[in-house]
Amino acid sequence: MLIKTLNNGFIHPASSEITTERLYRERRNLIKLMASGAAGAAMASWAGREAMAQELARPGKNPALPGRKSPVAGAVTMDKLTDYKDASGYNNFYEFGTDKADPAKNAGSLVTSPWTVEVEGLVKKPAKYAIEDLLKLSAQEERIYRLRCVEGWSMVIPWVGYSVAELIKKVEPLGSAKFVEFITLADPKTMPFVGSRVLEWPYTEALRMDEAMHPLAMLAFGMYGETMPKQNGAPLRLVVPWKYGFKSGKSIVKIRFTDKEPKTSWNKSAPQEYGFYSNVNPTVDHPRWSQASERRIGEDGLFAKKRKTLMFNGYEAQVGQLYAGMDLKKFF
Ligand code: MTE
């Protein structure tokens, strides 16, 4: 498949940097320069690159959701951004069909307002949040994460949201809470494939408590400076950049704290193929294919080389210690 990339190599700016007069002028100059064929020189200027990225990366499809630059270590990769068209047009969201194009086609029926998220289980302060309140619970940050799907493709997406840890701290888990389960919506009236046998519904995922507390684990309310498109998991989803994409449950309605390792949807459907941890690991193959390399969506021209998959998806420095001493072949 040939997918066109709009933002060729431009670094995406924090969407909190609203177009200033300076940026605006630089952008106009850049456009003029491009028209006169001097674009190469202009590209050498960082400000020019930012201005261009601003121009191209804001899709303008959904209401704006700006985020400040994230202070979290490792939260912003400099990899080239995936084009918004691909990030919102090539999805896994089985409630809306199993073809990659299905979610964008079918998720329009998802009703995201009103929306509540219940926090329950082993916590001192169980709560039911309206999505608007959850959105304001902590400062929105923009984080540019790689997302590596278990199927062998990857994307680079500027997410907007905050650390799951911010919510966890508010609800005060009990000492007995060892895992956090994320339960997503299963509404057969608005999700046409919820009745299908492909998975057990609702789609659920879970993290060990220390994984969920890691600052890189994120509750995302938006991407590309805007509120989340429905096909990407509106109004909120999980993003855990060092794990395979399927750990990132979409359209979450319940967060439950437990003392036992929860069963997750993919683990239930094929336990020999999808373990609880699902850390990106090029040395542990899926039983039916290698995980050593990946195809970056948007780079799949005829001669495009596959990329080597990195341990923990390149986040080893940040998260490696969570798994110190564990046999990752056994706990895959
Ligand atoms: N969440 C729900 N509710 N349903 C799903 O089918 N698919 C998962 C995950 N979250 C899925 C889900 C899988 S397999 C992947 S790879 C990612 O979402 C894809 O996220 P993206 O479409 O934003 O790239």
Residues whose N, C-alpha, C, O or C-beta is under 5 A from the ligand:
A	BS01	MTE	A87 Y90 N91 N92 F93 Y94 E95 C149 T184 Y203 Q231 N232 G245 F246 S248 G249 K250
